Amino acid sequence: MMGGNITEDELIAFLKAIEKGVILLTPQEDPQQVYAGNVTYLASNGWRMVVFNDANEWDYIDQVTTPDQRVLAFEEIEAMPEAGQYRPDAAAAWACYGIPGYMKFKCKKCGAALPLQARILPFLCHKCRPGTGSGSEKVNHER
């Protein structure tokens, strides 16, 4: 199908599939590096999604595009009764989108809070950085 609109049911099904792990997202830039701005994701089903990351907090969907080039823009999504109110919980925002929470930075490997000096790419804590731990020790961080 070319043209037409993405329905709210399609969008909600897409978002639920992301949260269930059925559809995986690949960010085109590290969300923590973006910190405040649009993060583009390519989905394993061929969709493209742009999410506004506000100080490392998942804020809203800016745009969604399907492989057949149907597009929903922010204004259209916000006007939808259910999709316009959609916000993943903090656990899903981190697990599915790589967005750690308002003004937070987390280790991409273990999820530990990062100290100021580690808040740079590759966003790994001291224990998870290659060459800084034995590799065999169990990492147990407070989340």
N, CA, C and O of each residue as an XYZ file, in Angstrom:
572
protein
N       0.849     -1.190      0.000
C       0.000      0.000      0.000
C       0.881      1.235      0.000
O       1.720      1.401      0.885
N       0.703      2.077     -0.956
C       1.439      3.340     -1.000
C       0.495      4.444     -0.555
O      -0.701      4.412     -0.841
N       1.047      5.410      0.142
C       0.237      6.524      0.596
C      -0.677      6.121      1.728
O      -0.440      5.115      2.397
N      -1.716      6.897      1.946
C      -2.626      6.601      3.045
C      -2.017      7.018      4.371
O      -0.947      7.625      4.425
N      -2.714      6.682      5.421
C      -2.256      7.066      6.752
C      -1.918      5.848      7.583
O      -2.462      4.766      7.363
N      -1.039      6.019      8.519
C      -0.803      5.008      9.536
C      -1.940      5.178     10.527
O      -2.184      6.282     11.014
N      -2.627      4.104     10.823
C      -3.744      4.210     11.758
C      -3.220      4.211     13.199
O      -2.097      3.786     13.471
N      -4.050      4.690     14.095
C      -3.676      4.663     15.500
C      -3.493      3.222     15.975
O      -2.588      2.947     16.764
N      -4.325      2.308     15.514
C      -4.185      0.893     15.890
C      -2.829      0.341     15.440
O      -2.183     -0.394     16.187
N      -2.400      0.685     14.239
C      -1.090      0.243     13.752
C       0.036      0.798     14.617
O       0.972      0.079     14.970
N      -0.062      2.076     14.954
C       0.976      2.714     15.763
C       1.031      2.105     17.162
O       2.119      1.820     17.663
N      -0.095      1.906     17.786
C      -0.129      1.310     19.134
C       0.421     -0.116     19.088
O       1.177     -0.515     19.974
N       0.050     -0.885     18.065
C       0.573     -2.246     17.929
C       2.096     -2.226     17.779
O       2.786     -3.070     18.350
N       2.613     -1.276     17.023
C       4.054     -1.094     16.832
C       4.738     -0.785     18.165
O       5.757     -1.392     18.498
N       4.186      0.143     18.915
C       4.777      0.539     20.206
C       4.738     -0.608     21.211
O       5.695     -0.815     21.957
N       3.637     -1.352     21.231
C       3.531     -2.508     22.138
C       4.535     -3.591     21.753
O       5.127     -4.229     22.624
N       4.726     -3.800     20.455
C       5.688     -4.803     19.990
C       7.119     -4.410     20.372
O       7.951     -5.275     20.646
N       7.398     -3.112     20.389
C       8.713     -2.641     20.844
C       8.887     -2.986     22.318
O       9.916     -3.537     22.711
N       7.898     -2.668     23.122
C       7.996     -2.928     24.565
C       8.083     -4.414     24.882
O       8.699     -4.794     25.878
N       7.476     -5.267     24.050
C       7.525     -6.719     24.270
C       8.812     -7.336     23.729
O       9.095     -8.507     23.983
N       9.590     -6.554     22.984
C      10.825     -7.078     22.413
C      10.638     -7.808     21.097
O      11.576     -8.420     20.586
N       9.435     -7.748     20.545
C       9.151     -8.379     19.255
C       9.792     -7.568     18.136
O      10.326     -8.128     17.179
N       9.734     -6.254     18.264
C      10.393     -5.340     17.334
C      11.543     -4.695     18.094
O      11.364     -4.169     19.192
N      12.730     -4.745     17.489
C      13.925     -4.155     18.099
C      14.260     -2.851     17.398
O      14.083     -2.719     16.187
N      14.744     -1.894     18.169
C      15.121     -0.592     17.631
C      16.630     -0.440     17.624
O      17.314     -0.875     18.551
N      17.143      0.178     16.575
C      18.556      0.524     16.487
C      18.643      2.038     16.358
O      18.211      2.600     15.352
N      19.204      2.709     17.381
C      19.329      4.165     17.276
C      20.405      4.530     16.263
O      21.430      3.855     16.165
N      20.172      5.586     15.521
C      21.151      6.036     14.534
C      22.244      6.896     15.167
O      23.269      7.176     14.544
N      22.011      7.307     16.404
C      23.001      8.009     17.212
C      22.709      7.624     18.653
O      21.565      7.320     18.993
N      23.726      7.633     19.501
C      23.498      7.215     20.875
C      22.574      8.218     21.566
O      22.885      9.408     21.610
N      21.440      7.755     22.108
C      20.497      8.670     22.751
C      21.127      9.500     23.873
O      20.759     10.659     24.064
N      22.077      8.913     24.618
C      22.709      9.668     25.709
C      23.644     10.742     25.163
O      23.867     11.761     25.817
N      24.191     10.523     23.969
C      25.033     11.532     23.329
C      24.168     12.690     22.832
O      24.572     13.852     22.891
N      22.970     12.356     22.340
C      22.045     13.405     21.872
C      21.597     14.238     23.066
O      21.576     15.466     22.980
N      21.241     13.607     24.164
C      20.810     14.184     25.437
C      19.536     15.015     25.311
O      18.570     14.759     26.031
N      19.509     15.973     24.441
C      18.310     16.786     24.238
C      18.149     17.034     22.740
O      18.867     17.839     22.147
N      17.203     16.334     22.151
C      16.969     16.472     20.721
C      16.357     15.205     20.161
O      16.033     14.279     20.904
N      16.202     15.170     18.855
C      15.590     14.032     18.185
C      16.571     12.875     18.046
O      17.728     13.065     17.668
N      16.092     11.681     18.356
C      16.848     10.450     18.159
C      16.082      9.623     17.129
O      14.897      9.339     17.307
N      16.763      9.243     16.057
C      16.154      8.444     15.004
C      16.477      6.975     15.245
O      17.624      6.611     15.505
N      15.449      6.139     15.156
C      15.593      4.698     15.332
C      15.141      3.993     14.060
O      14.158      4.391     13.435
N      15.864      2.947     13.684
C      15.412      2.052     12.637
C      14.892      0.813     13.344
O      15.587      0.231     14.178
N      13.682      0.410     13.017
C      13.042     -0.734     13.660
C      13.272     -1.990     12.825
O      13.420     -1.926     11.605
N      13.298     -3.124     13.505
C      13.544     -4.402     12.831
C      12.442     -4.774     11.837
O      12.646     -5.656     11.002
N      11.296     -4.130     11.909
C      10.219     -4.380     10.945
C      10.261     -3.410      9.759
O       9.374     -3.430      8.906
N      11.297     -2.561      9.710
C      11.447     -1.628      8.591
C      10.916     -0.225      8.845
O      11.139      0.675      8.036
N      10.216     -0.028      9.959
C       9.725      1.310     10.274
C      10.888      2.188     10.726
O      11.932      1.693     11.151
N      10.689      3.469     10.629
C      11.628      4.469     11.140
C      10.859      5.336     12.109
O       9.727      5.740     11.839
N      11.488      5.623     13.251
C      10.797      6.385     14.298
C      11.746      7.441     14.842
O      12.931      7.181     15.046
N      11.223      8.611     15.069
C      12.007      9.698     15.657
C      11.367     10.048     16.996
O      10.182     10.373     17.066
N      12.171      9.975     18.060
C      11.706     10.271     19.415
C      12.457     11.492     19.929
O      13.670     11.608     19.748
N      11.727     12.403     20.572
C      12.394     13.552     21.185
C      12.867     13.148     22.579
O      12.075     12.752     23.434
N      14.166     13.258     22.780
C      14.837     12.954     24.039
C      15.048     14.302     24.744
O      15.784     15.153     24.245
N      14.417     14.492     25.880
C      14.509     15.763     26.609
C      15.326     15.565     27.880
O      14.816     15.065     28.883
N      16.594     15.957     27.832
C      17.508     15.813     28.969
C      17.562     14.357     29.438
O      17.532     14.067     30.634
N      17.645     13.443     28.448
C      17.692     11.997     28.671
C      16.390     11.428     29.238
O      16.396     10.405     29.923
N      15.300     12.085     28.953
C      13.980     11.550     29.297
C      13.175     11.412     28.003
O      13.101     12.345     27.204
N      12.573     10.231     27.808
C      11.722      9.984     26.646
C      10.574     10.977     26.725
O       9.835     10.994     27.710
N      10.418     11.807     25.693
C       9.397     12.854     25.764
C       8.209     12.580     24.843
O       7.078     12.470     25.316
N       8.448     12.469     23.539
C       7.336     12.239     22.616
C       7.854     11.692     21.294
O       9.045     11.768     20.993
N       6.935     11.140     20.515
C       7.261     10.673     19.168
C       7.133     11.866     18.235
O       6.082     12.504     18.167
N       8.199     12.160     17.525
C       8.187     13.282     16.593
C       7.682     12.857     15.215
O       7.005     13.618     14.523
N       8.029     11.608     14.827
C       7.602     11.140     13.511
C       7.766      9.629     13.419
O       8.650      9.047     14.047
N       6.905      9.007     12.631
C       6.991      7.583     12.329
C       6.796      7.428     10.819
O       5.922      8.054     10.220
N       7.642      6.569     10.218
C       7.543      6.301      8.782
C       7.573      4.794      8.568
O       8.412      4.098      9.139
N       6.661      4.293      7.748
C       6.616      2.871      7.425
C       7.462      2.605      6.175
O       7.816      3.542      5.460
N       7.787      1.334      5.906
C       8.560      1.020      4.702
C       7.870      1.447      3.399
O       8.542      1.716      2.403
N       6.539      1.509      3.405
C       5.818      1.948      2.204
C       5.608      3.471      2.181
O       4.774      3.993      1.441
N       6.398      4.163      3.020
C       6.470      5.632      3.042
C       5.240      6.342      3.588
O       5.037      7.524      3.310
N       4.417      5.640      4.360
C       3.355      6.331      5.072
C       4.003      7.013      6.267
O       4.877      6.440      6.918
N       3.578      8.226      6.550
C       4.218      9.032      7.594
C       3.179      9.602      8.545
O       2.105     10.044      8.136
N       3.532      9.578      9.829
C       2.757     10.302     10.840
C       3.690     11.315     11.474
O       4.777     10.967     11.937
N       3.269     12.554     11.493
C       4.045     13.619     12.117
C       3.547     13.861     13.541
O       2.466     13.411     13.920
N       4.341     14.568     14.308
C       4.052     14.864     15.712
C       2.615     15.341     15.919
O       1.909     14.822     16.784
N       2.185     16.314     15.142
C       0.854     16.904     15.331
C      -0.251     15.867     15.161
O      -1.243     15.882     15.890
N      -0.074     14.958     14.187
C      -1.069     13.913     13.950
C      -1.085     12.898     15.101
O      -2.148     12.452     15.533
N       0.099     12.546     15.582
C       0.204     11.588     16.686
C      -0.402     12.169     17.952
O      -1.162     11.493     18.646
N      -0.075     13.407     18.254
C      -0.589     14.063     19.463
C      -2.103     14.194     19.450
O      -2.726     14.245     20.511
N      -2.710     14.248     18.256
C      -4.168     14.360     18.149
C      -4.868     13.013     18.349
O      -6.090     12.970     18.485
N      -4.111     11.923     18.369
C      -4.706     10.594     18.562
C      -4.977     10.365     20.042
O      -4.112     10.648     20.870
N      -6.149      9.864     20.396
C      -6.510      9.715     21.807
C      -5.546      8.844     22.618
O      -5.143      9.235     23.714
N      -5.175      7.684     22.102
C      -4.287      6.793     22.858
C      -2.817      7.046     22.535
O      -2.002      7.194     23.445
N      -2.475      7.096     21.262
C      -1.076      7.277     20.859
C      -0.526      8.626     21.316
O       0.654      8.740     21.645
N      -1.375      9.637     21.335
C      -0.937     10.960     21.768
C      -0.558     11.011     23.237
O       0.180     11.897     23.667
N      -1.060     10.067     23.995
C      -0.752     10.004     25.431
C       0.336      8.976     25.745
O       0.735      8.833     26.900
N       0.813      8.265     24.733
C       1.772      7.183     24.970
C       3.105      7.702     25.513
O       3.696      8.635     24.968
N       3.550      7.090     26.573
C       4.886      7.313     27.128
C       5.328      5.986     27.722
O       4.619      5.441     28.568
N       6.465      5.446     27.316
C       6.920      4.205     27.947
C       7.303      4.477     29.393
O       7.695      5.595     29.729
N       7.192      3.462     30.258
C       7.667      3.668     31.624
C       9.197      3.737     31.597
O       9.817      3.474     30.567
N       9.794      4.090     32.725
C      11.242      4.304     32.787
C      12.021      3.061     32.379
O      13.037      3.161     31.691
N      11.550      1.890     32.799
C      12.245      0.648     32.458
C      12.229      0.402     30.947
O      13.248      0.013     30.375
N      11.096      0.622     30.304
C      10.993      0.424     28.856
C      11.769      1.497     28.097
O      12.376      1.207     27.065
N      11.756      2.727     28.596
C      12.512      3.799     27.935
C      13.997      3.433     27.886
O      14.669      3.688     26.887
N      14.506      2.836     28.965
C      15.910      2.427     29.011
C      16.144      1.167     28.188
O      17.037      1.137     27.342
N      15.345      0.119     28.430
C      15.564     -1.174     27.787
C      15.330     -1.137     26.276
O      16.073     -1.766     25.523
N      14.328     -0.424     25.835
C      13.938     -0.442     24.424
C      14.509      0.711     23.606
O      14.805      0.556     22.421
N      14.661      1.864     24.248
C      15.073      3.066     23.525
C      16.460      3.562     23.916
O      17.016      4.421     23.232
N      17.032      3.039     25.002
C      18.352      3.475     25.447
C      18.354      4.867     26.049
O      19.388      5.533     26.097
N      17.178      5.306     26.514
C      17.048      6.631     27.140
C      16.922      6.408     28.642
O      15.932      5.833     29.095
N      17.921      6.860     29.438
C      18.042      6.458     30.840
C      17.164      7.156     31.872
O      17.027      6.646     32.984
N      16.579      8.274     31.560
C      15.765      8.983     32.548
C      16.258     10.413     32.727
O      17.405     10.733     32.414
N      15.396     11.245     33.222
C      15.660     12.683     33.311
C      16.998     12.988     33.988
O      17.211     12.663     35.156
N      17.880     13.611     33.234
C      19.198     14.072     33.678
C      20.059     12.932     34.236
O      20.922     13.159     35.084
N      19.817     11.701     33.753
C      20.607     10.550     34.170
C      21.464     10.069     33.008
O      21.134     10.278     31.841
N      22.559      9.430     33.350
C      23.404      8.730     32.386
C      23.671      7.362     32.960
O      23.983      7.234     34.144
N      23.551      6.316     32.120
C      23.729      4.947     32.596
C      24.731      4.204     31.735
O      24.895      4.491     30.549
N      25.403      3.236     32.361
C      26.289      2.329     31.645
C      25.440      1.498     30.684
O      24.437      0.911     31.089
N      25.839      1.449     29.421
C      25.075      0.715     28.427
C      25.165     -0.798     28.628
O      24.332     -1.540     28.108
N      26.154     -1.253     29.367
C      26.321     -2.691     29.568
C      25.589     -3.188     30.817
O      24.890     -4.199     30.758
N      25.741     -2.488     31.949
C      25.160     -2.997     33.199
C      24.067     -2.107     33.779
O      23.373     -2.522     34.707
N      23.897     -0.903     33.260
C      22.840     -0.018     33.735
C      23.190      0.824     34.946
O      22.333      1.545     35.458
N      24.439      0.751     35.422
C      24.844      1.540     36.586
C      24.834      3.032     36.254
O      25.091      3.428     35.117
N      24.535      3.848     37.257
C      24.624      5.298     37.082
C      26.078      5.653     36.787
O      26.996      5.112     37.403
N      26.277      6.563     35.844
C      27.633      6.952     35.473
C      28.075      8.206     36.201
O      27.316      9.170     36.298
N      29.307      8.203     36.717
C      29.852      9.423     37.307
C      30.129     10.436     36.193
O      30.194     10.074     35.018
N      30.288     11.673     36.562
C      30.457     12.756     35.600
C      31.531     12.455     34.557
O      31.300     12.679     33.369
N      32.692     11.957     34.962
C      33.788     11.725     34.021
C      33.504     10.603     33.019
O      34.202     10.504     32.010
N      32.515      9.769     33.262
C      32.185      8.673     32.349
C      30.988      8.991     31.462
O      30.516      8.115     30.738
N      30.493     10.203     31.500
C      29.307     10.572     30.725
C      29.670     10.967     29.300
O      29.265     12.016     28.800
N      30.436     10.107     28.670
C      30.865     10.290     27.282
C      30.806      8.925     26.596
O      30.765      7.885     27.254
N      30.802      8.948     25.254
C      30.858      7.684     24.524
C      32.063      6.898     24.992
O      33.124      7.504     25.142
N      31.993      5.635     25.228
C      30.922      4.709     24.885
C      29.890      4.507     25.994
O      29.140      3.532     25.940
N      29.821      5.381     26.990
C      28.865      5.289     28.101
C      28.972      3.941     28.813
O      28.001      3.191     28.914
N      30.176      3.656     29.301
C      30.439      2.449     30.084
C      31.050      2.849     31.417
O      31.877      3.758     31.489
N      30.629      2.151     32.480
C      31.201      2.411     33.793
C      32.613      1.825     33.849
O      33.031      1.094     32.951
N      33.323      2.154     34.896
C      34.705      1.694     35.059
C      34.791      0.170     35.000
O      35.697     -0.371     34.365
N      33.874     -0.518     35.643
C      33.918     -1.984     35.685
C      33.611     -2.625     34.336
O      34.056     -3.740     34.066
N      32.868     -1.942     33.499
C      32.486     -2.522     32.209
C      33.381     -2.089     31.049
O      33.279     -2.643     29.954
N      34.251     -1.115     31.271
C      35.160     -0.674     30.204
C      36.190     -1.762     29.929
O      36.744     -2.341     30.863
N      36.448     -2.042     28.664
C      37.466     -3.040     28.337
C      38.811     -2.651     28.967
O      39.235     -1.497     28.917
N      39.457     -3.650     29.554
C      40.782     -3.423     30.123
C      40.793     -2.860     31.527
O      41.870     -2.643     32.084
N      39.617     -2.611     32.132
C      39.607     -2.037     33.483
C      39.148     -3.018     34.535
O      39.301     -2.749     35.727
N      38.588     -4.151     34.135
C      38.152     -5.175     35.081
C      38.717     -6.507     34.653
O      39.288     -6.609     33.567
N      38.577     -7.514     35.456
C      39.119     -8.824     35.130
C      38.289     -9.529     34.066
O      38.753    -10.478     33.434
N      37.068     -9.062     33.872
C      36.188     -9.681     32.893
C      35.433    -10.869     33.458
O      34.382    -11.245     32.941
N      35.972    -11.467     34.531
C      35.304    -12.629     35.113
C      34.510    -12.259     36.353
O      33.729    -13.063     36.862
N      34.714    -11.036     36.839
C      33.991    -10.642     38.046
C      32.550    -10.315     37.714
O      32.257     -9.779     36.645
N      31.671    -10.630     38.610
C      30.247    -10.347     38.436
C      30.025     -8.869     38.752
O      30.453     -8.374     39.795
N      29.366     -8.188     37.856
C      29.074     -6.773     38.061
C      27.747     -6.685     38.802
O      26.744     -7.239     38.351
N      27.735     -5.995     39.927
C      26.511     -5.829     40.707
C      26.413     -4.371     41.092
O      27.018     -3.938     42.073
N      25.650     -3.609     40.319
C      25.514     -2.177     40.554
C      24.116     -1.874     41.087
O      23.150     -2.571     40.780
N      24.037     -0.829     41.883
C      22.723     -0.302     42.261
C      22.159      0.418     41.081
O      22.885      1.109     40.366
N      20.877      0.271     40.859
C      20.255      0.949     39.708
C      19.435      2.084     40.177
O      18.828      2.784     39.366
